Amino acid sequence: MDFSKLLMFVPGIIIFLVGSGQQRRRPGLLSGTSSAQGTVTGCDHVVKKDRQGRETYNYYNVTVEFRNPETGQTERRAVKSPTEYYPVQQVLLC
């Protein structure tokens, strides 16, 4: 194996492992194991393409408003979702 290829391969593995470890620590929108019922306030379809016109991202940017059970404050969050939701639709946040 060429040494220059190894220099590109090893940092990629390290970045992947660090990123996947961060995701395990943050299971959802809310910290801990609590969940809340939220209301969809907006949903936008997002399609991003690269310079050659190939689709790179295709998702729905869903804005959800909910009452945080830990603080009692009303919060609003934007979530990327593969599923389209309609305004005023109720969703469960974990």
PyMOL Python script that loads the backbone (N, CA, C, O; Angstrom):
from pymol import cmd

cmd.read_pdbstr("""\
ATOM      1  N   MET A   1       0.842  -1.182   0.000  1.00  0.00           N
ATOM      2  CA  MET A   1       0.000   0.000   0.000  1.00  0.00           C
ATOM      3  C   MET A   1       0.881   1.238   0.000  1.00  0.00           C
ATOM      4  O   MET A   1       1.888   1.299   0.706  1.00  0.00           O
ATOM      5  N   ASP A   2       0.501   2.199  -0.781  1.00  0.00           N
ATOM      6  CA  ASP A   2       1.239   3.442  -0.897  1.00  0.00           C
ATOM      7  C   ASP A   2       1.060   4.278   0.371  1.00  0.00           C
ATOM      8  O   ASP A   2      -0.045   4.341   0.911  1.00  0.00           O
ATOM      9  N   PHE A   3       2.108   4.910   0.846  1.00  0.00           N
ATOM     10  CA  PHE A   3       2.080   5.693   2.080  1.00  0.00           C
ATOM     11  C   PHE A   3       1.152   6.906   1.968  1.00  0.00           C
ATOM     12  O   PHE A   3       0.512   7.285   2.950  1.00  0.00           O
ATOM     13  N   SER A   4       1.074   7.515   0.786  1.00  0.00           N
ATOM     14  CA  SER A   4       0.207   8.687   0.616  1.00  0.00           C
ATOM     15  C   SER A   4      -1.272   8.305   0.733  1.00  0.00           C
ATOM     16  O   SER A   4      -2.069   9.094   1.240  1.00  0.00           O
ATOM     17  N   LYS A   5      -1.649   7.114   0.274  1.00  0.00           N
ATOM     18  CA  LYS A   5      -3.035   6.658   0.422  1.00  0.00           C
ATOM     19  C   LYS A   5      -3.362   6.402   1.882  1.00  0.00           C
ATOM     20  O   LYS A   5      -4.479   6.664   2.327  1.00  0.00           O
ATOM     21  N   LEU A   6      -2.398   5.894   2.624  1.00  0.00           N
ATOM     22  CA  LEU A   6      -2.598   5.629   4.046  1.00  0.00           C
ATOM     23  C   LEU A   6      -2.809   6.928   4.816  1.00  0.00           C
ATOM     24  O   LEU A   6      -3.606   6.968   5.753  1.00  0.00           O
ATOM     25  N   LEU A   7      -2.101   7.991   4.430  1.00  0.00           N
ATOM     26  CA  LEU A   7      -2.261   9.282   5.086  1.00  0.00           C
ATOM     27  C   LEU A   7      -3.666   9.856   4.886  1.00  0.00           C
ATOM     28  O   LEU A   7      -4.131  10.629   5.723  1.00  0.00           O
ATOM     29  N   MET A   8      -4.343   9.500   3.808  1.00  0.00           N
ATOM     30  CA  MET A   8      -5.706   9.970   3.580  1.00  0.00           C
ATOM     31  C   MET A   8      -6.728   9.036   4.221  1.00  0.00           C
ATOM     32  O   MET A   8      -7.796   9.489   4.633  1.00  0.00           O
ATOM     33  N   PHE A   9      -6.429   7.765   4.310  1.00  0.00           N
ATOM     34  CA  PHE A   9      -7.369   6.763   4.805  1.00  0.00           C
ATOM     35  C   PHE A   9      -7.535   6.824   6.328  1.00  0.00           C
ATOM     36  O   PHE A   9      -8.661   6.771   6.822  1.00  0.00           O
ATOM     37  N   VAL A  10      -6.449   6.931   7.066  1.00  0.00           N
ATOM     38  CA  VAL A  10      -6.481   6.907   8.524  1.00  0.00           C
ATOM     39  C   VAL A  10      -7.249   8.106   9.113  1.00  0.00           C
ATOM     40  O   VAL A  10      -8.087   7.893   9.990  1.00  0.00           O
ATOM     41  N   PRO A  11      -7.007   9.349   8.676  1.00  0.00           N
ATOM     42  CA  PRO A  11      -7.798  10.462   9.228  1.00  0.00           C
ATOM     43  C   PRO A  11      -9.298  10.325   8.929  1.00  0.00           C
ATOM     44  O   PRO A  11     -10.128  10.741   9.737  1.00  0.00           O
ATOM     45  N   GLY A  12      -9.645   9.748   7.779  1.00  0.00           N
ATOM     46  CA  GLY A  12     -11.056   9.530   7.457  1.00  0.00           C
ATOM     47  C   GLY A  12     -11.718   8.591   8.443  1.00  0.00           C
ATOM     48  O   GLY A  12     -12.853   8.831   8.856  1.00  0.00           O
ATOM     49  N   ILE A  13     -11.033   7.525   8.828  1.00  0.00           N
ATOM     50  CA  ILE A  13     -11.574   6.578   9.804  1.00  0.00           C
ATOM     51  C   ILE A  13     -11.725   7.260  11.167  1.00  0.00           C
ATOM     52  O   ILE A  13     -12.729   7.060  11.851  1.00  0.00           O
ATOM     53  N   ILE A  14     -10.749   8.052  11.557  1.00  0.00           N
ATOM     54  CA  ILE A  14     -10.811   8.731  12.860  1.00  0.00           C
ATOM     55  C   ILE A  14     -11.975   9.717  12.891  1.00  0.00           C
ATOM     56  O   ILE A  14     -12.705   9.773  13.881  1.00  0.00           O
ATOM     57  N   ILE A  15     -12.161  10.496  11.825  1.00  0.00           N
ATOM     58  CA  ILE A  15     -13.275  11.448  11.778  1.00  0.00           C
ATOM     59  C   ILE A  15     -14.604  10.716  11.827  1.00  0.00           C
ATOM     60  O   ILE A  15     -15.528  11.167  12.504  1.00  0.00           O
ATOM     61  N   PHE A  16     -14.720   9.602  11.129  1.00  0.00           N
ATOM     62  CA  PHE A  16     -15.962   8.825  11.144  1.00  0.00           C
ATOM     63  C   PHE A  16     -16.268   8.298  12.543  1.00  0.00           C
ATOM     64  O   PHE A  16     -17.411   8.384  12.994  1.00  0.00           O
ATOM     65  N   LEU A  17     -15.273   7.756  13.232  1.00  0.00           N
ATOM     66  CA  LEU A  17     -15.494   7.198  14.563  1.00  0.00           C
ATOM     67  C   LEU A  17     -15.852   8.277  15.580  1.00  0.00           C
ATOM     68  O   LEU A  17     -16.705   8.051  16.438  1.00  0.00           O
ATOM     69  N   VAL A  18     -15.226   9.429  15.503  1.00  0.00           N
ATOM     70  CA  VAL A  18     -15.539  10.518  16.426  1.00  0.00           C
ATOM     71  C   VAL A  18     -16.962  11.029  16.166  1.00  0.00           C
ATOM     72  O   VAL A  18     -17.709  11.278  17.113  1.00  0.00           O
ATOM     73  N   GLY A  19     -17.333  11.185  14.918  1.00  0.00           N
ATOM     74  CA  GLY A  19     -18.668  11.665  14.578  1.00  0.00           C
ATOM     75  C   GLY A  19     -19.759  10.702  14.979  1.00  0.00           C
ATOM     76  O   GLY A  19     -20.806  11.131  15.464  1.00  0.00           O
ATOM     77  N   SER A  20     -19.546   9.403  14.790  1.00  0.00           N
ATOM     78  CA  SER A  20     -20.576   8.430  15.171  1.00  0.00           C
ATOM     79  C   SER A  20     -20.674   8.321  16.695  1.00  0.00           C
ATOM     80  O   SER A  20     -21.746   8.004  17.212  1.00  0.00           O
ATOM     81  N   GLY A  21     -19.603   8.570  17.413  1.00  0.00           N
ATOM     82  CA  GLY A  21     -19.653   8.563  18.872  1.00  0.00           C
ATOM     83  C   GLY A  21     -20.453   9.735  19.406  1.00  0.00           C
ATOM     84  O   GLY A  21     -21.158   9.595  20.406  1.00  0.00           O
ATOM     85  N   GLN A  22     -20.358  10.883  18.761  1.00  0.00           N
ATOM     86  CA  GLN A  22     -21.138  12.049  19.166  1.00  0.00           C
ATOM     87  C   GLN A  22     -22.622  11.790  18.983  1.00  0.00           C
ATOM     88  O   GLN A  22     -23.425  12.232  19.805  1.00  0.00           O
ATOM     89  N   GLN A  23     -23.001  11.095  17.942  1.00  0.00           N
ATOM     90  CA  GLN A  23     -24.413  10.832  17.674  1.00  0.00           C
ATOM     91  C   GLN A  23     -25.003   9.895  18.725  1.00  0.00           C
ATOM     92  O   GLN A  23     -26.176  10.038  19.073  1.00  0.00           O
ATOM     93  N   ARG A  24     -24.239   8.958  19.231  1.00  0.00           N
ATOM     94  CA  ARG A  24     -24.753   8.050  20.255  1.00  0.00           C
ATOM     95  C   ARG A  24     -25.036   8.777  21.557  1.00  0.00           C
ATOM     96  O   ARG A  24     -25.936   8.385  22.299  1.00  0.00           O
ATOM     97  N   ARG A  25     -24.284   9.829  21.846  1.00  0.00           N
ATOM     98  CA  ARG A  25     -24.493  10.573  23.087  1.00  0.00           C
ATOM     99  C   ARG A  25     -25.735  11.447  23.030  1.00  0.00           C
ATOM    100  O   ARG A  25     -26.283  11.804  24.073  1.00  0.00           O
ATOM    101  N   ARG A  26     -26.191  11.801  21.830  1.00  0.00           N
ATOM    102  CA  ARG A  26     -27.346  12.682  21.674  1.00  0.00           C
ATOM    103  C   ARG A  26     -28.466  11.936  20.963  1.00  0.00           C
ATOM    104  O   ARG A  26     -28.571  12.015  19.739  1.00  0.00           O
ATOM    105  N   PRO A  27     -29.318  11.204  21.711  1.00  0.00           N
ATOM    106  CA  PRO A  27     -30.302  10.334  21.070  1.00  0.00           C
ATOM    107  C   PRO A  27     -31.433  11.054  20.367  1.00  0.00           C
ATOM    108  O   PRO A  27     -32.019  10.483  19.447  1.00  0.00           O
ATOM    109  N   GLY A  28     -31.771  12.268  20.743  1.00  0.00           N
ATOM    110  CA  GLY A  28     -32.879  12.954  20.095  1.00  0.00           C
ATOM    111  C   GLY A  28     -32.849  14.439  20.361  1.00  0.00           C
ATOM    112  O   GLY A  28     -31.817  14.986  20.753  1.00  0.00           O
ATOM    113  N   LEU A  29     -33.973  15.094  20.151  1.00  0.00           N
ATOM    114  CA  LEU A  29     -34.052  16.532  20.390  1.00  0.00           C
ATOM    115  C   LEU A  29     -33.917  16.868  21.860  1.00  0.00           C
ATOM    116  O   LEU A  29     -33.291  17.864  22.222  1.00  0.00           O
ATOM    117  N   LEU A  30     -34.497  16.047  22.695  1.00  0.00           N
ATOM    118  CA  LEU A  30     -34.505  16.326  24.125  1.00  0.00           C
ATOM    119  C   LEU A  30     -33.418  15.523  24.809  1.00  0.00           C
ATOM    120  O   LEU A  30     -33.184  14.366  24.461  1.00  0.00           O
ATOM    121  N   SER A  31     -32.758  16.125  25.776  1.00  0.00           N
ATOM    122  CA  SER A  31     -31.715  15.400  26.502  1.00  0.00           C
ATOM    123  C   SER A  31     -32.363  14.446  27.494  1.00  0.00           C
ATOM    124  O   SER A  31     -33.453  14.719  27.997  1.00  0.00           O
ATOM    125  N   GLY A  32     -31.717  13.357  27.771  1.00  0.00           N
ATOM    126  CA  GLY A  32     -32.278  12.371  28.697  1.00  0.00           C
ATOM    127  C   GLY A  32     -33.220  11.424  27.974  1.00  0.00           C
ATOM    128  O   GLY A  32     -33.118  11.235  26.762  1.00  0.00           O
ATOM    129  N   THR A  33     -34.127  10.839  28.717  1.00  0.00           N
ATOM    130  CA  THR A  33     -35.031   9.853  28.132  1.00  0.00           C
ATOM    131  C   THR A  33     -36.452  10.383  28.008  1.00  0.00           C
ATOM    132  O   THR A  33     -37.350   9.619  27.655  1.00  0.00           O
ATOM    133  N   SER A  34     -36.690  11.656  28.283  1.00  0.00           N
ATOM    134  CA  SER A  34     -38.040  12.198  28.221  1.00  0.00           C
ATOM    135  C   SER A  34     -38.477  12.401  26.774  1.00  0.00           C
ATOM    136  O   SER A  34     -37.649  12.493  25.869  1.00  0.00           O
ATOM    137  N   SER A  35     -39.787  12.469  26.574  1.00  0.00           N
ATOM    138  CA  SER A  35     -40.327  12.730  25.251  1.00  0.00           C
ATOM    139  C   SER A  35     -41.434  13.765  25.378  1.00  0.00           C
ATOM    140  O   SER A  35     -41.964  13.983  26.467  1.00  0.00           O
ATOM    141  N   ALA A  36     -41.781  14.399  24.270  1.00  0.00           N
ATOM    142  CA  ALA A  36     -42.799  15.447  24.285  1.00  0.00           C
ATOM    143  C   ALA A  36     -43.613  15.377  23.012  1.00  0.00           C
ATOM    144  O   ALA A  36     -43.145  14.887  21.984  1.00  0.00           O
ATOM    145  N   GLN A  37     -44.838  15.872  23.091  1.00  0.00           N
ATOM    146  CA  GLN A  37     -45.711  15.984  21.929  1.00  0.00           C
ATOM    147  C   GLN A  37     -45.501  17.366  21.333  1.00  0.00           C
ATOM    148  O   GLN A  37     -45.538  18.362  22.056  1.00  0.00           O
ATOM    149  N   GLY A  38     -45.283  17.441  20.028  1.00  0.00           N
ATOM    150  CA  GLY A  38     -45.039  18.716  19.382  1.00  0.00           C
ATOM    151  C   GLY A  38     -46.003  18.959  18.239  1.00  0.00           C
ATOM    152  O   GLY A  38     -46.682  18.045  17.773  1.00  0.00           O
ATOM    153  N   THR A  39     -46.053  20.208  17.795  1.00  0.00           N
ATOM    154  CA  THR A  39     -46.904  20.604  16.685  1.00  0.00           C
ATOM    155  C   THR A  39     -46.035  21.126  15.552  1.00  0.00           C
ATOM    156  O   THR A  39     -45.160  21.963  15.775  1.00  0.00           O
ATOM    157  N   VAL A  40     -46.267  20.641  14.348  1.00  0.00           N
ATOM    158  CA  VAL A  40     -45.520  21.093  13.180  1.00  0.00           C
ATOM    159  C   VAL A  40     -46.003  22.489  12.810  1.00  0.00           C
ATOM    160  O   VAL A  40     -47.199  22.708  12.616  1.00  0.00           O
ATOM    161  N   THR A  41     -45.066  23.436  12.712  1.00  0.00           N
ATOM    162  CA  THR A  41     -45.434  24.802  12.337  1.00  0.00           C
ATOM    163  C   THR A  41     -45.034  25.132  10.908  1.00  0.00           C
ATOM    164  O   THR A  41     -45.519  26.111  10.342  1.00  0.00           O
ATOM    165  N   GLY A  42     -44.149  24.324  10.314  1.00  0.00           N
ATOM    166  CA  GLY A  42     -43.742  24.565   8.933  1.00  0.00           C
ATOM    167  C   GLY A  42     -42.983  23.379   8.383  1.00  0.00           C
ATOM    168  O   GLY A  42     -42.342  22.642   9.132  1.00  0.00           O
ATOM    169  N   CYS A  43     -43.053  23.191   7.065  1.00  0.00           N
ATOM    170  CA  CYS A  43     -42.343  22.090   6.409  1.00  0.00           C
ATOM    171  C   CYS A  43     -41.917  22.560   5.024  1.00  0.00           C
ATOM    172  O   CYS A  43     -42.762  22.900   4.196  1.00  0.00           O
ATOM    173  N   ASP A  44     -40.610  22.581   4.769  1.00  0.00           N
ATOM    174  CA  ASP A  44     -40.072  23.019   3.483  1.00  0.00           C
ATOM    175  C   ASP A  44     -39.300  21.879   2.842  1.00  0.00           C
ATOM    176  O   ASP A  44     -38.520  21.201   3.511  1.00  0.00           O
ATOM    177  N   HIS A  45     -39.514  21.662   1.545  1.00  0.00           N
ATOM    178  CA  HIS A  45     -38.790  20.632   0.811  1.00  0.00           C
ATOM    179  C   HIS A  45     -37.457  21.209   0.350  1.00  0.00           C
ATOM    180  O   HIS A  45     -37.426  22.258  -0.294  1.00  0.00           O
ATOM    181  N   VAL A  46     -36.365  20.538   0.670  1.00  0.00           N
ATOM    182  CA  VAL A  46     -35.026  21.016   0.336  1.00  0.00           C
ATOM    183  C   VAL A  46     -34.370  20.017  -0.612  1.00  0.00           C
ATOM    184  O   VAL A  46     -34.269  18.828  -0.309  1.00  0.00           O
ATOM    185  N   VAL A  47     -33.930  20.513  -1.757  1.00  0.00           N
ATOM    186  CA  VAL A  47     -33.188  19.704  -2.721  1.00  0.00           C
ATOM    187  C   VAL A  47     -31.915  20.465  -3.044  1.00  0.00           C
ATOM    188  O   VAL A  47     -31.970  21.600  -3.519  1.00  0.00           O
ATOM    189  N   LYS A  48     -30.778  19.851  -2.792  1.00  0.00           N
ATOM    190  CA  LYS A  48     -29.490  20.482  -3.085  1.00  0.00           C
ATOM    191  C   LYS A  48     -28.789  19.657  -4.154  1.00  0.00           C
ATOM    192  O   LYS A  48     -28.831  18.427  -4.139  1.00  0.00           O
ATOM    193  N   LYS A  49     -28.144  20.357  -5.080  1.00  0.00           N
ATOM    194  CA  LYS A  49     -27.445  19.688  -6.178  1.00  0.00           C
ATOM    195  C   LYS A  49     -25.998  20.159  -6.229  1.00  0.00           C
ATOM    196  O   LYS A  49     -25.674  21.263  -5.791  1.00  0.00           O
ATOM    197  N   ASP A  50     -25.133  19.303  -6.773  1.00  0.00           N
ATOM    198  CA  ASP A  50     -23.735  19.686  -6.929  1.00  0.00           C
ATOM    199  C   ASP A  50     -23.551  20.416  -8.261  1.00  0.00           C
ATOM    200  O   ASP A  50     -24.529  20.697  -8.954  1.00  0.00           O
ATOM    201  N   ARG A  51     -22.327  20.718  -8.614  1.00  0.00           N
ATOM    202  CA  ARG A  51     -22.046  21.502  -9.830  1.00  0.00           C
ATOM    203  C   ARG A  51     -22.445  20.779 -11.112  1.00  0.00           C
ATOM    204  O   ARG A  51     -22.755  21.426 -12.112  1.00  0.00           O
ATOM    205  N   GLN A  52     -22.442  19.464 -11.096  1.00  0.00           N
ATOM    206  CA  GLN A  52     -22.808  18.698 -12.276  1.00  0.00           C
ATOM    207  C   GLN A  52     -24.323  18.491 -12.378  1.00  0.00           C
ATOM    208  O   GLN A  52     -24.791  17.864 -13.328  1.00  0.00           O
ATOM    209  N   GLY A  53     -25.088  19.002 -11.426  1.00  0.00           N
ATOM    210  CA  GLY A  53     -26.537  18.867 -11.464  1.00  0.00           C
ATOM    211  C   GLY A  53     -27.055  17.601 -10.800  1.00  0.00           C
ATOM    212  O   GLY A  53     -28.248  17.309 -10.882  1.00  0.00           O
ATOM    213  N   ARG A  54     -26.187  16.848 -10.147  1.00  0.00           N
ATOM    214  CA  ARG A  54     -26.620  15.630  -9.456  1.00  0.00           C
ATOM    215  C   ARG A  54     -27.174  15.986  -8.088  1.00  0.00           C
ATOM    216  O   ARG A  54     -26.638  16.853  -7.397  1.00  0.00           O
ATOM    217  N   GLU A  55     -28.228  15.325  -7.708  1.00  0.00           N
ATOM    218  CA  GLU A  55     -28.869  15.585  -6.421  1.00  0.00           C
ATOM    219  C   GLU A  55     -28.008  15.032  -5.295  1.00  0.00           C
ATOM    220  O   GLU A  55     -27.653  13.853  -5.307  1.00  0.00           O
ATOM    221  N   THR A  56     -27.666  15.882  -4.313  1.00  0.00           N
ATOM    222  CA  THR A  56     -26.856  15.440  -3.187  1.00  0.00           C
ATOM    223  C   THR A  56     -27.668  15.338  -1.903  1.00  0.00           C
ATOM    224  O   THR A  56     -27.412  14.458  -1.081  1.00  0.00           O
ATOM    225  N   TYR A  57     -28.650  16.230  -1.716  1.00  0.00           N
ATOM    226  CA  TYR A  57     -29.516  16.203  -0.541  1.00  0.00           C
ATOM    227  C   TYR A  57     -30.965  16.335  -0.988  1.00  0.00           C
ATOM    228  O   TYR A  57     -31.281  17.107  -1.893  1.00  0.00           O
ATOM    229  N   ASN A  58     -31.846  15.569  -0.339  1.00  0.00           N
ATOM    230  CA  ASN A  58     -33.271  15.641  -0.610  1.00  0.00           C
ATOM    231  C   ASN A  58     -33.979  15.321   0.699  1.00  0.00           C
ATOM    232  O   ASN A  58     -34.056  14.156   1.092  1.00  0.00           O
ATOM    233  N   TYR A  59     -34.496  16.341   1.379  1.00  0.00           N
ATOM    234  CA  TYR A  59     -35.137  16.128   2.677  1.00  0.00           C
ATOM    235  C   TYR A  59     -36.161  17.229   2.925  1.00  0.00           C
ATOM    236  O   TYR A  59     -36.255  18.194   2.166  1.00  0.00           O
ATOM    237  N   TYR A  60     -36.921  17.068   3.995  1.00  0.00           N
ATOM    238  CA  TYR A  60     -37.883  18.078   4.417  1.00  0.00           C
ATOM    239  C   TYR A  60     -37.351  18.735   5.685  1.00  0.00           C
ATOM    240  O   TYR A  60     -36.985  18.048   6.639  1.00  0.00           O
ATOM    241  N   ASN A  61     -37.309  20.051   5.695  1.00  0.00           N
ATOM    242  CA  ASN A  61     -36.900  20.808   6.871  1.00  0.00           C
ATOM    243  C   ASN A  61     -38.168  21.122   7.655  1.00  0.00           C
ATOM    244  O   ASN A  61     -38.926  22.018   7.282  1.00  0.00           O
ATOM    245  N   VAL A  62     -38.402  20.386   8.742  1.00  0.00           N
ATOM    246  CA  VAL A  62     -39.638  20.470   9.509  1.00  0.00           C
ATOM    247  C   VAL A  62     -39.396  21.306  10.761  1.00  0.00           C
ATOM    248  O   VAL A  62     -38.478  21.020  11.530  1.00  0.00           O
ATOM    249  N   THR A  63     -40.214  22.340  10.972  1.00  0.00           N
ATOM    250  CA  THR A  63     -40.136  23.170  12.168  1.00  0.00           C
ATOM    251  C   THR A  63     -41.202  22.690  13.141  1.00  0.00           C
ATOM    252  O   THR A  63     -42.383  22.633  12.800  1.00  0.00           O
ATOM    253  N   VAL A  64     -40.779  22.344  14.360  1.00  0.00           N
ATOM    254  CA  VAL A  64     -41.680  21.783  15.362  1.00  0.00           C
ATOM    255  C   VAL A  64     -41.661  22.673  16.602  1.00  0.00           C
ATOM    256  O   VAL A  64     -40.598  23.094  17.059  1.00  0.00           O
ATOM    257  N   GLU A  65     -42.840  22.952  17.138  1.00  0.00           N
ATOM    258  CA  GLU A  65     -42.961  23.721  18.373  1.00  0.00           C
ATOM    259  C   GLU A  65     -43.483  22.781  19.460  1.00  0.00           C
ATOM    260  O   GLU A  65     -44.449  22.049  19.241  1.00  0.00           O
ATOM    261  N   PHE A  66     -42.845  22.802  20.628  1.00  0.00           N
ATOM    262  CA  PHE A  66     -43.222  21.892  21.706  1.00  0.00           C
ATOM    263  C   PHE A  66     -42.912  22.525  23.050  1.00  0.00           C
ATOM    264  O   PHE A  66     -42.158  23.494  23.136  1.00  0.00           O
ATOM    265  N   ARG A  67     -43.499  21.968  24.094  1.00  0.00           N
ATOM    266  CA  ARG A  67     -43.216  22.406  25.462  1.00  0.00           C
ATOM    267  C   ARG A  67     -42.219  21.411  26.051  1.00  0.00           C
ATOM    268  O   ARG A  67     -42.515  20.223  26.173  1.00  0.00           O
ATOM    269  N   ASN A  68     -41.048  21.903  26.413  1.00  0.00           N
ATOM    270  CA  ASN A  68     -39.998  21.070  26.975  1.00  0.00           C
ATOM    271  C   ASN A  68     -40.432  20.586  28.357  1.00  0.00           C
ATOM    272  O   ASN A  68     -40.684  21.411  29.236  1.00  0.00           O
ATOM    273  N   PRO A  69     -40.529  19.259  28.576  1.00  0.00           N
ATOM    274  CA  PRO A  69     -40.977  18.760  29.874  1.00  0.00           C
ATOM    275  C   PRO A  69     -39.997  19.024  31.011  1.00  0.00           C
ATOM    276  O   PRO A  69     -40.394  19.023  32.176  1.00  0.00           O
ATOM    277  N   GLU A  70     -38.732  19.248  30.695  1.00  0.00           N
ATOM    278  CA  GLU A  70     -37.728  19.487  31.728  1.00  0.00           C
ATOM    279  C   GLU A  70     -37.771  20.921  32.249  1.00  0.00           C
ATOM    280  O   GLU A  70     -37.592  21.147  33.445  1.00  0.00           O
ATOM    281  N   THR A  71     -38.007  21.901  31.355  1.00  0.00           N
ATOM    282  CA  THR A  71     -37.986  23.304  31.759  1.00  0.00           C
ATOM    283  C   THR A  71     -39.362  23.950  31.763  1.00  0.00           C
ATOM    284  O   THR A  71     -39.555  24.973  32.419  1.00  0.00           O
ATOM    285  N   GLY A  72     -40.319  23.379  31.047  1.00  0.00           N
ATOM    286  CA  GLY A  72     -41.651  23.956  30.953  1.00  0.00           C
ATOM    287  C   GLY A  72     -41.747  25.090  29.941  1.00  0.00           C
ATOM    288  O   GLY A  72     -42.816  25.683  29.794  1.00  0.00           O
ATOM    289  N   GLN A  73     -40.661  25.410  29.237  1.00  0.00           N
ATOM    290  CA  GLN A  73     -40.635  26.480  28.245  1.00  0.00           C
ATOM    291  C   GLN A  73     -41.094  25.959  26.881  1.00  0.00           C
ATOM    292  O   GLN A  73     -40.859  24.800  26.539  1.00  0.00           O
ATOM    293  N   THR A  74     -41.748  26.822  26.112  1.00  0.00           N
ATOM    294  CA  THR A  74     -42.113  26.480  24.744  1.00  0.00           C
ATOM    295  C   THR A  74     -40.891  26.704  23.868  1.00  0.00           C
ATOM    296  O   THR A  74     -40.287  27.777  23.892  1.00  0.00           O
ATOM    297  N   GLU A  75     -40.526  25.676  23.089  1.00  0.00           N
ATOM    298  CA  GLU A  75     -39.347  25.747  22.240  1.00  0.00           C
ATOM    299  C   GLU A  75     -39.728  25.437  20.808  1.00  0.00           C
ATOM    300  O   GLU A  75     -40.754  24.811  20.540  1.00  0.00           O
ATOM    301  N   ARG A  76     -38.885  25.886  19.894  1.00  0.00           N
ATOM    302  CA  ARG A  76     -39.095  25.626  18.479  1.00  0.00           C
ATOM    303  C   ARG A  76     -37.791  25.076  17.911  1.00  0.00           C
ATOM    304  O   ARG A  76     -36.724  25.652  18.126  1.00  0.00           O
ATOM    305  N   ARG A  77     -37.876  23.971  17.190  1.00  0.00           N
ATOM    306  CA  ARG A  77     -36.688  23.341  16.602  1.00  0.00           C
ATOM    307  C   ARG A  77     -36.932  23.008  15.140  1.00  0.00           C
ATOM    308  O   ARG A  77     -38.059  22.717  14.741  1.00  0.00           O
ATOM    309  N   ALA A  78     -35.882  23.052  14.351  1.00  0.00           N
ATOM    310  CA  ALA A  78     -35.919  22.618  12.957  1.00  0.00           C
ATOM    311  C   ALA A  78     -35.270  21.252  12.874  1.00  0.00           C
ATOM    312  O   ALA A  78     -34.174  21.046  13.396  1.00  0.00           O
ATOM    313  N   VAL A  79     -35.945  20.316  12.216  1.00  0.00           N
ATOM    314  CA  VAL A  79     -35.483  18.938  12.119  1.00  0.00           C
ATOM    315  C   VAL A  79     -35.465  18.524  10.655  1.00  0.00           C
ATOM    316  O   VAL A  79     -36.405  18.822   9.918  1.00  0.00           O
ATOM    317  N   LYS A  80     -34.409  17.841  10.223  1.00  0.00           N
ATOM    318  CA  LYS A  80     -34.365  17.291   8.872  1.00  0.00           C
ATOM    319  C   LYS A  80     -35.062  15.937   8.892  1.00  0.00           C
ATOM    320  O   LYS A  80     -34.750  15.083   9.722  1.00  0.00           O
ATOM    321  N   SER A  81     -35.999  15.746   7.982  1.00  0.00           N
ATOM    322  CA  SER A  81     -36.793  14.524   7.975  1.00  0.00           C
ATOM    323  C   SER A  81     -36.966  14.019   6.542  1.00  0.00           C
ATOM    324  O   SER A  81     -37.101  14.821   5.619  1.00  0.00           O
ATOM    325  N   PRO A  82     -36.965  12.691   6.346  1.00  0.00           N
ATOM    326  CA  PRO A  82     -37.254  12.150   5.017  1.00  0.00           C
ATOM    327  C   PRO A  82     -38.755  12.152   4.719  1.00  0.00           C
ATOM    328  O   PRO A  82     -39.158  11.914   3.580  1.00  0.00           O
ATOM    329  N   THR A  83     -39.588  12.420   5.736  1.00  0.00           N
ATOM    330  CA  THR A  83     -41.039  12.372   5.606  1.00  0.00           C
ATOM    331  C   THR A  83     -41.620  13.776   5.621  1.00  0.00           C
ATOM    332  O   THR A  83     -41.185  14.626   6.398  1.00  0.00           O
ATOM    333  N   GLU A  84     -42.603  14.017   4.762  1.00  0.00           N
ATOM    334  CA  GLU A  84     -43.273  15.312   4.731  1.00  0.00           C
ATOM    335  C   GLU A  84     -44.354  15.356   5.806  1.00  0.00           C
ATOM    336  O   GLU A  84     -45.117  14.404   5.968  1.00  0.00           O
ATOM    337  N   TYR A  85     -44.414  16.468   6.540  1.00  0.00           N
ATOM    338  CA  TYR A  85     -45.442  16.696   7.547  1.00  0.00           C
ATOM    339  C   TYR A  85     -46.201  17.961   7.181  1.00  0.00           C
ATOM    340  O   TYR A  85     -45.683  18.824   6.472  1.00  0.00           O
ATOM    341  N   TYR A  86     -47.422  18.065   7.668  1.00  0.00           N
ATOM    342  CA  TYR A  86     -48.256  19.221   7.383  1.00  0.00           C
ATOM    343  C   TYR A  86     -48.383  20.093   8.612  1.00  0.00           C
ATOM    344  O   TYR A  86     -48.343  19.582   9.731  1.00  0.00           O
ATOM    345  N   PRO A  87     -48.539  21.417   8.436  1.00  0.00           N
ATOM    346  CA  PRO A  87     -48.730  22.292   9.600  1.00  0.00           C
ATOM    347  C   PRO A  87     -49.907  21.843  10.442  1.00  0.00           C
ATOM    348  O   PRO A  87     -50.911  21.360   9.919  1.00  0.00           O
ATOM    349  N   VAL A  88     -49.777  22.003  11.737  1.00  0.00           N
ATOM    350  CA  VAL A  88     -50.741  21.648  12.785  1.00  0.00           C
ATOM    351  C   VAL A  88     -50.776  20.138  13.041  1.00  0.00           C
ATOM    352  O   VAL A  88     -51.550  19.687  13.884  1.00  0.00           O
ATOM    353  N   GLN A  89     -49.969  19.356  12.346  1.00  0.00           N
ATOM    354  CA  GLN A  89     -49.897  17.924  12.596  1.00  0.00           C
ATOM    355  C   GLN A  89     -49.129  17.686  13.890  1.00  0.00           C
ATOM    356  O   GLN A  89     -48.115  18.339  14.136  1.00  0.00           O
ATOM    357  N   GLN A  90     -49.601  16.757  14.720  1.00  0.00           N
ATOM    358  CA  GLN A  90     -48.956  16.423  15.989  1.00  0.00           C
ATOM    359  C   GLN A  90     -47.896  15.345  15.757  1.00  0.00           C
ATOM    360  O   GLN A  90     -48.144  14.368  15.051  1.00  0.00           O
ATOM    361  N   VAL A  91     -46.716  15.525  16.352  1.00  0.00           N
ATOM    362  CA  VAL A  91     -45.628  14.556  16.237  1.00  0.00           C
ATOM    363  C   VAL A  91     -45.067  14.282  17.631  1.00  0.00           C
ATOM    364  O   VAL A  91     -45.158  15.125  18.524  1.00  0.00           O
ATOM    365  N   LEU A  92     -44.489  13.103  17.806  1.00  0.00           N
ATOM    366  CA  LEU A  92     -43.864  12.727  19.072  1.00  0.00           C
ATOM    367  C   LEU A  92     -42.366  12.934  18.956  1.00  0.00           C
ATOM    368  O   LEU A  92     -41.731  12.394  18.050  1.00  0.00           O
ATOM    369  N   LEU A  93     -41.798  13.712  19.865  1.00  0.00           N
ATOM    370  CA  LEU A  93     -40.357  13.982  19.897  1.00  0.00           C
ATOM    371  C   LEU A  93     -39.731  13.115  20.976  1.00  0.00           C
ATOM    372  O   LEU A  93     -40.206  13.081  22.111  1.00  0.00           O
ATOM    373  N   CYS A  94     -38.669  12.422  20.619  1.00  0.00           N
ATOM    374  CA  CYS A  94     -37.989  11.560  21.594  1.00  0.00           C
ATOM    375  C   CYS A  94     -36.645  12.123  21.950  1.00  0.00           C
ATOM    376  O   CYS A  94     -35.924  11.536  22.756  1.00  0.00           O
TER     377      CYS A  94
END
""", "prot")
cmd.dss("prot")
cmd.show_as("cartoon", "prot")
cmd.util.cbc("prot")
cmd.orient("prot")
